[in-house]
Amino acid sequence: MLEEEAVMKELLIVFQEGFEEANITLTVNGKQVWRDVDVSTNPILGIASEISVELPAKGSQVGVEVTNRGLKAITKVSGKPKSVLVSIQGDKLVMKEGTGREAVL
């Protein structure tokens, strides 16, 4: 059991500012792992949604697509990242590494 746990690691994805009735698809290494519709940012918390996903230990490509706005971004995740923060800024989908302390919901 410990061997299997060492192979996978958990990553928190936090959807922050700019989401308004967004249809979001999350992929890991090109495979869909999560999808949600009508996701909107809570103006008080500054958070739209958050999801925890398991990643292979050797690194992964995490992709986010906002299908109803035609926005897409992919980031490479390696080492021991705690979280990835995703926001919509203007007409761009922005992904950056976080500290893991952003969890609110």
C-alpha positions, -999 to +999 in steps of 0.1 A: +000+000+000+028+024+008+043+019-027+011+028-044+007+060-022+042+070-032+034+068-068+004+093-066+003+127-051-026+150-044-030+185-060-055+211-051-069+231-080-085+264-069-107+284-093-105+320-083-115+353-099-133+359-132-156+328-135-192+336-144-215+307-153-184+289-166-184+254-180-150+240-168-132+208-179-101+197-160-076+173-175-045+155-163-021+143-190-049+149-216-075+128-197-106+144-184-107+141-146-134+166-136-161+187-152-186+212-139-211+237-154-224+272-144-194+278-121-192+314-108-168+332-085-182+341-051-175+378-048-170+376-010-146+347-010-130+353-044-133+315-050-155+298-077-147+262-069-119+239-058-111+203-066-085+179-054-070+155-079-044+127-078-014+131-100+013+106-110+045+113-089+067+118-120+050+150-130+019+159-151+004+183-174-027+199-159-051+215-183-082+237-178-107+246-204-136+270-200-156+256-229-183+283-231-157+311-233-132+294-256-104+296-230-078+270-224-045+267-205-021+239-196+007+240-170+034+214-162+034+202-126+064+185-112+081+181-078+058+186-049+033+213-058+006+220-033-019+237-055-026+254-088-046+286-089-067+293-119-083+327-127-098+345-157-080+378-163-096+397-192-097+373-221-070+349-207-071+319-185-042+321-160-027+292-141+000+295-114+014+274-087+001+281-052+011+273-016-017+249-008-031+273+019-056+288-005-084+263+004-115+279+016-145+258+006 
